[in-house]
Amino acid sequence: MTYSLLTVSGNPKTIKSDKKNKYLTAILHLIPESTKICPYQDIAGCKTACLNTAGRGGIFKKGETTNVIQEARKRKTKLFLKAQDIFMDYLVEDITKFERYCKRKGKLPAVRLNGTSDIQWETIKINNNNIFEVFPDVQFYDYTKIPTRKISGLSNYQLTWSYSEANTKYSKLFDSVSTNIAVVFKSTLPSSFKGRKVIDGDETDLRFLDEQNVIVGLKAKGKANVDTSGFVIHH
């Protein structure tokens, strides 16, 4: 099921989550083409290994460098960059439809706006409110590489900070981050990392249900399997 911006039941990991929980997840995928979409993509070294290339988004026919999924993400990204007001109107419409759909299905709505982006949605206003304030009954969650995001007043938005050793200054932020931390590992997950318990983040995508003060361990996917930048941890 796909709306103009959000995709429902189109991501293998969120499908897995939805089968095990009372939530139904909608996710927004954009193209991480610049620091306007992902401000820390160069500092954190995640540009090449980005999940934009994982799953069906990274499957190309022989001799081709794009597919219908990538082209759809490009159109959405262009709309966000060139006509943000129109983009946000579409987003409000999509979430409204999704919330109604969940109610009919007897599910709780969960929305991940940064499927393949790292936009600070809390700073974008819609009639003096951000998207989380517009939809107080929707649970939002995301991964982020921006350590300075301020969301303490938003009870329906949860962030998990994404770790990388591609940059020494960035990796040193580890000890100052109070949220759960996502770490991408090359193969098997360790039982602990830097003194914190590691949980299997691939079991579910619903990060807001995780226990606190843990490492969310994720196995490398797509181009991340050959990453040597420091984004993927060879434990």
Sequence and secondary structure as in RCSB ss.txt:
>XXXX:A:sequence
MTYSLLTVSGNPKTIKSDKKNKYLTAILHLIPESTKICPYQDIAGCKTACLNTAGRGGIFKKGETTNVIQEARKR
KTKLFLKAQDIFMDYLVEDITKFERYCKRKGKLPAVRLNGTSDIQWETIKINNNNIFEVFPDVQFYDYTKIPTRK
ISGLSNYQLTWSYSEANTKYSKLFDSVSTNIAVVFKSTLPSSFKGRKVIDGDETDLRFLDEQNVIVGLKAKGKAN
VDTSGFVIHH
>XXXX:A:secstr
 B SS EES SHHHHHHHHHSSEEEEE      STTT TTTTTTT STT GGGSGGGG   TT S  HHHHHHHH
HHHHHHH HHHHHHHHHHHHHHHHHHHHHHT EEEEES SS    GGG  BTTB HHHH TTSEEEEEE  TT  
 TT TTEEEEEE   SSHHHHGGGGG  S EEEEESSS  SEETTEEEEETTS S GGGS SS EEEEE  GGGG
G  SSSEE  
